[in-house]
Amino acid sequence: MTDAYPYAAMVSPKTYADPVAFNALTAAFRASDPLPWIESETHKSFYIATKHADIVEISRQPHLFKNTQWSVLQSKDIEARQMAQGGALRTLIHMDEPDHGKFRALTKDWFMPENLKKVESTVRAIADRTVDNMLAKGPELDFVNEVAVWYPLRVIMSILGVPEADEPLMLKLTQELFGADDPDLQREIASDEDRMQTLIDFFNYFNALTASRRATPTDDVASVIANAEVDGAPIGDLEAMSYYIIIATAGHDTTSSSTAGGLHALMTHPGEFNKVKENRAMIPLLVEESIRWTSPVKHFMRYPERDYQLRGKTVQAGSPIMLLYPSGNHDEEVFDRPDQFIADRRPNRHLAFGHGAHHCLGNLLAKMEMRMLYEALFKRVASFELIGEARWVESTFVSGLKTLPMRIKPA
């Protein structure tokens, strides 16, 4: 921080890679200035909604608080470049009504309980095979890079229709997209051009997939997107590519982060590990707490259409507001002992999937994936032990563990 910009740390990716310091900083905001105004040299100024109630209030009014193209915090330079190019992506997270509802409806049925029952056996088989591979690699391994990133990737790619042979490419591009500010994950030379090249690589891959599915449709999500119609016309190329990218990236990166984050929490809270080990019926609650604890999507930005009163402040029309989900998920007015990991926490009204009209489309799939992997782990592993430094991704948008060195003892 500097005297000129006392809250400028909130635009730094490094701030989000230190959960202890981050939680202390946001707790101070909630106590003294729950709607702080953030200024920095590199980013446009914005408010942060740090309280659970404020995030919910804003999220329940999508007609007033818009997404717009700038739904994620980016530097002034990147925004200027994208504006000059007419924008980079047009996904569900960038859309407002009426388009949001129309595009969300295209794949909504795929992620509803009735359809998810059809893939339960596939997901469970992938979970079991994942644990097989983990035990074969053990007893010492990096859970993130050898287990967590691959499991949900294989699930979502099988649903999307991407061949298993292409999964390493999808992982590489996803890490470059979400970890563009992290020195360990970004392209070899990090620049605006590199960020755009990652998107171009995605577009090239999914353009070929679209052509294939239009020529020969199958029963996967890629076929649904490739052959979709909106308002009686074929889906646009930009919207189709954006749809693929949001499913391919958000569909696995956030789940891997929550899965690894929950396991790390259990290793640092051994009493909670023992509770779950003795009563595996609480695994669904463990899943919810792992998601709250990790909150892998750190924020979305919203823009009020008119002046709005919040926390005694007048938020002027068009002023960006960051919905800071990890802060809302540690709100002392909502969660008992929010800075403790409680495996069987209830109630658990976390906001990690968002709230309202933009609530995460794939939340039920993500929770099913985590539940099945945790069930397999607790059935076949007697103990986990942290044997090195756990490190987090440096990113203001999506962040979770990037290393989790551990020792496992089979049951």
C-alpha positions as CSV (number, residue, x, y, z in Angstrom):
1,M,0.0,0.0,0.0
2,T,1.0,3.6,-0.4
3,D,-0.2,6.8,1.3
4,A,-1.6,8.0,-2.0
5,Y,-3.5,4.8,-2.6
6,P,-4.1,3.2,0.8
7,Y,-6.3,0.4,-0.5
8,A,-4.4,-0.3,-3.7
9,A,-3.4,-3.8,-2.5
10,M,-6.9,-4.9,-3.6
11,V,-5.9,-4.7,-7.2
12,S,-2.7,-6.8,-6.7
13,P,-2.8,-10.5,-7.6
14,K,-0.3,-11.1,-4.7
15,T,-2.9,-10.0,-2.2
16,Y,-5.2,-12.8,-3.2
17,A,-2.4,-15.4,-2.9
18,D,-2.1,-14.9,0.9
19,P,-5.4,-16.0,2.4
20,V,-4.5,-15.2,6.0
21,A,-3.5,-11.6,5.1
22,F,-6.4,-11.3,2.7
23,N,-8.9,-12.3,5.3
24,A,-7.4,-10.0,7.8
25,L,-7.6,-7.1,5.4
26,T,-11.2,-7.7,4.4
27,A,-12.2,-8.2,8.0
28,A,-10.9,-4.8,8.7
29,F,-12.9,-3.4,5.9
30,R,-16.1,-5.0,7.2
31,A,-15.5,-3.6,10.6
32,S,-14.6,0.0,9.7
33,D,-15.5,0.7,6.0
34,P,-17.6,-2.1,4.5
35,L,-18.0,-0.3,1.2
36,P,-14.5,1.1,0.6
37,W,-13.6,3.1,-2.5
38,I,-10.5,1.7,-4.1
39,E,-8.0,3.8,-6.1
40,S,-4.8,2.8,-7.8
41,E,-2.5,4.0,-10.6
42,T,-3.2,0.9,-12.8
43,H,-6.9,0.3,-12.5
44,K,-10.1,2.3,-12.6
45,S,-11.5,3.2,-9.3
46,F,-14.3,1.1,-7.8
47,Y,-16.2,0.2,-4.6
48,I,-16.0,-3.1,-2.9
49,A,-19.1,-4.8,-1.4
50,T,-17.5,-6.7,1.5
51,K,-20.7,-7.6,3.4
52,H,-22.8,-10.7,2.7
53,A,-26.0,-8.7,2.9
54,D,-24.8,-6.1,0.4
55,I,-23.6,-8.7,-2.1
56,V,-27.1,-10.4,-1.9
57,E,-28.9,-7.0,-2.2
58,I,-26.9,-6.1,-5.4
59,S,-27.2,-9.6,-6.8
60,R,-31.0,-9.7,-6.5
61,Q,-31.3,-6.6,-8.7
62,P,-29.7,-7.6,-12.1
63,H,-32.1,-5.1,-13.8
64,L,-30.3,-2.3,-11.9
65,F,-26.8,-3.6,-11.3
66,K,-25.4,-4.6,-14.7
67,N,-22.7,-7.0,-15.7
68,T,-21.5,-5.3,-18.9
69,Q,-18.4,-6.3,-20.9
70,W,-16.3,-5.4,-17.9
71,S,-17.5,-8.0,-15.4
72,V,-14.0,-8.8,-14.2
73,L,-11.4,-6.4,-12.7
74,Q,-8.8,-5.6,-15.3
75,S,-6.1,-3.0,-15.7
76,K,-6.8,0.2,-17.6
77,D,-4.3,-0.9,-20.3
78,I,-6.1,-4.3,-20.9
79,E,-9.5,-2.7,-20.9
80,A,-8.4,-0.1,-23.4
81,R,-6.9,-2.8,-25.6
82,Q,-10.1,-4.9,-25.5
83,M,-12.2,-1.8,-26.2
84,A,-10.2,-1.1,-29.2
85,Q,-10.7,-4.6,-30.4
86,G,-14.4,-4.6,-29.7
87,G,-14.2,-6.9,-26.6
88,A,-12.6,-10.3,-26.1
89,L,-15.4,-12.6,-24.9
90,R,-19.1,-12.6,-24.6
91,T,-20.0,-15.3,-22.0
92,L,-22.9,-15.6,-19.6
93,I,-20.8,-13.6,-17.0
94,H,-20.7,-10.7,-19.5
95,M,-24.4,-10.7,-20.4
96,D,-27.4,-8.9,-19.0
97,E,-31.1,-9.5,-19.8
98,P,-32.6,-10.4,-22.1
99,D,-29.6,-12.1,-23.6
100,H,-28.5,-13.7,-20.4
101,G,-31.6,-15.7,-19.9
102,K,-31.7,-16.8,-23.6
103,F,-28.2,-18.0,-23.6
104,R,-28.3,-19.6,-20.2
105,A,-31.4,-21.6,-21.3
106,L,-29.4,-23.3,-24.1
107,T,-27.5,-25.6,-21.7
108,K,-29.5,-25.2,-18.5
109,D,-31.1,-28.7,-18.7
110,W,-27.7,-30.3,-19.0
111,F,-26.8,-29.2,-15.5
112,M,-30.1,-29.9,-13.8
113,P,-30.6,-32.9,-11.3
114,E,-32.5,-35.1,-13.8
115,N,-29.7,-35.0,-16.4
116,L,-26.9,-35.2,-13.8
117,K,-28.2,-38.5,-12.7
118,K,-27.3,-39.8,-16.2
119,V,-23.7,-39.0,-15.7
120,E,-23.3,-40.1,-12.0
121,S,-21.8,-43.4,-12.9
122,T,-19.3,-41.8,-15.2
123,V,-18.3,-39.2,-12.6
124,R,-17.9,-41.9,-9.9
125,A,-15.8,-44.0,-12.2
126,I,-13.5,-41.0,-12.9
127,A,-13.3,-40.3,-9.2
128,D,-12.4,-44.0,-8.4
129,R,-9.8,-44.0,-11.2
130,T,-8.4,-40.7,-9.9
131,V,-7.8,-42.2,-6.5
132,D,-6.3,-45.3,-8.1
133,N,-3.8,-43.1,-9.9
134,M,-3.1,-41.1,-6.7
135,L,-2.3,-44.2,-4.7
136,A,-0.1,-45.4,-7.4
137,K,1.9,-42.2,-7.4
138,G,2.1,-42.0,-3.6
139,P,3.0,-41.9,-0.9
140,E,4.3,-38.4,-1.6
141,L,2.8,-36.2,-4.2
142,D,1.5,-32.7,-5.1
143,F,-2.2,-33.1,-4.8
144,V,-3.0,-30.0,-6.9
145,N,-0.9,-30.8,-9.9
146,E,-1.2,-34.6,-9.8
147,V,-4.8,-35.0,-8.7
148,A,-7.0,-32.0,-8.2
149,V,-6.5,-30.2,-11.6
150,W,-7.1,-33.4,-13.6
151,Y,-10.2,-34.9,-12.0
152,P,-12.8,-32.1,-12.7
153,L,-11.0,-31.5,-16.0
154,R,-11.8,-35.0,-17.1
155,V,-15.4,-34.7,-15.9
156,I,-16.2,-31.5,-17.7
157,M,-14.3,-32.4,-20.8
158,S,-16.3,-35.7,-21.1
159,I,-19.5,-33.7,-20.8
160,L,-18.4,-31.0,-23.2
161,G,-17.2,-33.6,-25.7
162,V,-13.4,-32.9,-25.7
163,P,-11.2,-36.0,-26.3
164,E,-9.1,-37.0,-23.4
165,A,-6.0,-36.6,-25.5
166,D,-6.7,-32.8,-25.7
167,E,-7.1,-32.4,-21.9
168,P,-3.4,-31.3,-21.3
169,L,-4.0,-28.5,-23.9
170,M,-7.2,-27.4,-22.1
171,L,-5.5,-27.4,-18.8
172,K,-2.6,-25.3,-20.1
173,L,-4.9,-22.7,-21.7
174,T,-7.1,-22.5,-18.6
175,Q,-4.1,-21.9,-16.3
176,E,-2.8,-19.2,-18.7
177,L,-6.2,-17.5,-18.8
178,F,-6.9,-17.5,-15.0
179,G,-3.3,-17.4,-14.0
180,A,-2.2,-14.7,-16.4
181,D,-0.8,-12.6,-13.5
182,D,0.9,-15.6,-11.8
183,P,4.6,-16.0,-12.7
184,D,4.3,-19.8,-12.5
185,L,1.2,-20.1,-14.7
186,Q,1.4,-17.4,-17.3
187,R,2.9,-17.7,-20.7
188,E,6.7,-17.6,-20.9
189,I,6.5,-13.8,-21.8
190,A,3.6,-12.2,-20.1
191,S,2.0,-9.3,-22.0
192,D,-1.3,-8.2,-23.4
193,E,-0.4,-10.0,-26.6
194,D,0.1,-13.3,-24.7
195,R,-3.3,-12.9,-23.0
196,M,-4.9,-12.5,-26.4
197,Q,-3.0,-15.4,-27.8
198,T,-4.4,-17.7,-25.1
199,L,-7.9,-16.6,-26.3
200,I,-7.0,-17.1,-29.9
201,D,-5.7,-20.6,-29.1
202,F,-9.1,-21.4,-27.4
203,F,-11.0,-19.9,-30.4
204,N,-9.0,-22.0,-32.9
205,Y,-9.6,-25.2,-31.0
206,F,-13.4,-24.7,-30.5
207,N,-13.9,-23.4,-34.0
208,A,-12.7,-26.8,-35.2
209,L,-14.9,-28.5,-32.6
210,T,-18.0,-26.5,-33.8
211,A,-17.4,-27.5,-37.4
212,S,-17.2,-31.2,-36.3
213,R,-20.4,-31.1,-34.2
214,R,-22.3,-29.3,-36.9
215,A,-21.3,-31.9,-39.4
216,T,-21.9,-34.8,-37.0
217,P,-23.9,-33.9,-33.9
218,T,-23.5,-36.2,-30.8
219,D,-25.1,-36.1,-27.4
220,D,-22.5,-33.8,-25.7
221,V,-22.7,-30.2,-24.7
222,A,-20.5,-29.1,-27.6
223,S,-23.2,-30.3,-30.0
224,V,-25.9,-28.3,-28.1
225,I,-23.8,-25.1,-28.4
226,A,-22.7,-25.7,-32.0
227,N,-26.2,-26.2,-33.2
228,A,-28.0,-23.7,-30.9
229,E,-30.3,-21.0,-32.1
230,V,-31.1,-17.7,-30.3
231,D,-34.1,-15.7,-31.5
232,G,-34.5,-18.0,-34.4
233,A,-31.0,-17.5,-35.7
234,P,-27.9,-19.7,-35.4
235,I,-25.7,-18.8,-32.4
236,G,-23.0,-16.3,-33.3
237,D,-19.4,-17.4,-33.6
238,L,-18.2,-15.1,-30.8
239,E,-21.0,-16.3,-28.5
240,A,-20.4,-20.0,-29.3
241,M,-16.7,-19.7,-28.7
242,S,-17.3,-17.8,-25.5
243,Y,-19.8,-20.4,-24.3
244,Y,-17.2,-23.2,-24.8
245,I,-14.5,-21.3,-23.0
246,I,-16.6,-20.5,-19.9
247,I,-17.7,-24.2,-19.6
248,A,-14.2,-25.5,-20.3
249,T,-12.5,-23.1,-17.8
250,A,-15.0,-22.4,-15.1
251,G,-16.2,-25.9,-15.2
252,H,-13.0,-27.4,-13.8
253,D,-10.7,-24.7,-12.4
254,T,-13.0,-23.6,-9.7
255,T,-13.9,-27.2,-8.7
256,S,-10.2,-28.2,-8.5
257,S,-9.5,-25.2,-6.3
258,S,-12.3,-26.0,-3.9
259,T,-11.4,-29.7,-3.7
260,A,-7.7,-29.0,-3.0
261,G,-8.6,-26.1,-0.6
262,G,-10.9,-28.4,1.4
263,L,-8.3,-31.1,1.7
264,H,-5.7,-28.5,2.8
265,A,-8.1,-27.3,5.4
266,L,-8.6,-30.8,6.8
267,M,-4.9,-31.3,7.1
268,T,-4.6,-28.0,9.0
269,H,-7.7,-28.8,11.1
270,P,-7.1,-32.5,12.1
271,G,-10.1,-32.5,14.4
272,E,-12.3,-31.8,11.4
273,F,-10.6,-34.6,9.4
274,N,-11.3,-37.0,12.2
275,K,-15.0,-35.9,12.3
276,V,-15.4,-36.7,8.6
277,K,-13.4,-39.9,8.8
278,E,-15.7,-41.2,11.6
279,N,-18.9,-40.1,9.9
280,R,-18.7,-40.0,6.1
281,A,-22.4,-39.0,6.0
282,M,-21.2,-35.4,6.6
283,I,-19.3,-35.3,3.3
284,P,-22.0,-33.1,1.6
285,L,-21.5,-30.6,4.4
286,L,-17.8,-30.9,4.0
287,V,-18.2,-30.0,0.3
288,E,-20.2,-26.9,1.1
289,E,-17.6,-25.8,3.7
290,S,-14.7,-26.4,1.3
291,I,-16.4,-24.2,-1.3
292,R,-17.0,-21.4,1.3
293,W,-13.5,-21.7,2.7
294,T,-11.8,-21.5,-0.7
295,S,-14.3,-19.2,-2.6
296,P,-12.3,-19.7,-5.8
297,V,-14.2,-17.0,-7.8
298,K,-13.0,-13.9,-5.9
299,H,-15.3,-11.3,-7.5
300,F,-17.5,-10.0,-10.2
301,M,-18.0,-6.4,-11.0
302,R,-21.4,-4.7,-11.2
303,Y,-22.5,-1.3,-12.5
304,P,-25.6,0.5,-11.2
305,E,-27.9,2.1,-13.8
306,R,-28.8,4.9,-11.4
307,D,-27.5,6.4,-8.2
308,Y,-27.9,4.0,-5.3
309,Q,-27.8,4.3,-1.5
310,L,-25.7,1.7,0.2
311,R,-24.0,1.7,3.6
312,G,-24.8,5.4,3.9
313,K,-23.0,6.2,0.7
314,T,-24.3,7.3,-2.6
315,V,-23.0,5.0,-5.3
316,Q,-23.2,7.1,-8.5
317,A,-24.6,5.6,-11.6
318,G,-22.0,3.7,-13.6
319,S,-19.6,3.4,-10.6
320,P,-18.1,-0.1,-10.5
321,I,-18.8,-2.3,-7.5
322,M,-16.8,-5.4,-6.8
323,L,-18.8,-8.2,-5.2
324,L,-16.0,-9.7,-3.1
325,Y,-17.3,-13.2,-2.4
326,P,-14.5,-14.4,0.0
327,S,-15.3,-11.4,2.2
328,G,-19.0,-12.1,2.2
329,N,-18.2,-15.7,3.0
330,H,-16.3,-14.7,6.1
331,D,-18.9,-12.2,7.3
332,E,-19.2,-12.4,11.1
333,E,-22.9,-11.4,11.0
334,V,-23.7,-14.5,8.9
335,F,-21.2,-17.2,9.8
336,D,-20.3,-18.5,13.3
337,R,-16.5,-18.5,13.7
338,P,-16.0,-17.7,10.0
339,D,-12.2,-18.0,10.2
340,Q,-12.5,-21.6,11.3
341,F,-13.0,-24.5,9.0
342,I,-16.0,-26.5,10.3
343,A,-16.5,-29.6,8.2
344,D,-20.2,-30.0,9.2
345,R,-21.1,-26.3,9.3
346,R,-24.8,-25.6,9.1
347,P,-26.3,-23.4,8.1
348,N,-23.8,-22.5,5.4
349,R,-25.3,-19.7,3.3
350,H,-22.1,-19.1,1.3
351,L,-22.0,-17.0,-1.8
352,A,-19.2,-18.9,-3.6
353,F,-21.5,-19.7,-6.5
354,G,-22.9,-16.1,-6.7
355,H,-26.5,-15.3,-6.0
356,G,-29.7,-14.5,-7.9
357,A,-30.0,-14.7,-11.7
358,H,-26.3,-15.2,-12.2
359,H,-26.0,-18.1,-9.7
360,C,-23.5,-20.6,-11.2
361,L,-25.1,-22.8,-13.7
362,G,-22.8,-25.8,-12.9
363,N,-23.0,-25.6,-9.1
364,L,-24.8,-29.0,-8.8
365,L,-22.3,-30.7,-11.0
366,A,-19.4,-29.2,-9.1
367,K,-20.8,-30.4,-5.7
368,M,-21.4,-33.9,-7.1
369,E,-17.9,-34.1,-8.4
370,M,-16.4,-33.0,-5.0
371,R,-18.7,-35.4,-3.1
372,M,-17.7,-38.4,-5.1
373,L,-14.0,-37.7,-5.0
374,Y,-14.1,-37.1,-1.2
375,E,-16.1,-40.3,-0.7
376,A,-13.5,-42.2,-2.7
377,L,-10.7,-40.6,-0.7
378,F,-12.1,-41.2,2.7
379,K,-12.9,-44.8,1.8
380,R,-9.4,-45.6,0.7
381,V,-7.0,-43.2,2.5
382,A,-6.3,-43.4,6.2
383,S,-4.5,-40.1,6.5
384,F,-3.1,-37.1,4.7
385,E,-0.1,-35.1,5.9
386,L,1.2,-31.8,4.7
387,I,4.9,-32.1,3.9
388,G,5.8,-28.8,2.3
389,E,4.5,-25.3,1.5
390,A,1.0,-24.9,0.2
391,R,1.0,-22.0,-2.3
392,W,-1.8,-20.1,-3.9
393,V,-2.3,-18.7,-7.4
394,E,-1.7,-15.0,-7.8
395,S,-5.0,-13.8,-9.4
396,T,-7.6,-11.2,-8.6
397,F,-10.3,-13.3,-10.3
398,V,-10.1,-17.0,-9.9
399,S,-7.6,-18.3,-7.4
400,G,-6.9,-21.4,-5.4
401,L,-4.0,-23.6,-4.4
402,K,-1.3,-24.2,-7.0
403,T,0.8,-26.5,-4.9
404,L,-0.2,-28.9,-2.1
405,P,2.7,-31.3,-1.2
406,M,1.4,-34.1,0.9
407,R,2.0,-37.6,2.1
408,I,-0.8,-40.2,2.0
409,K,-1.3,-43.4,3.9
410,P,-3.7,-45.9,2.3
411,A,-6.5,-47.3,4.4
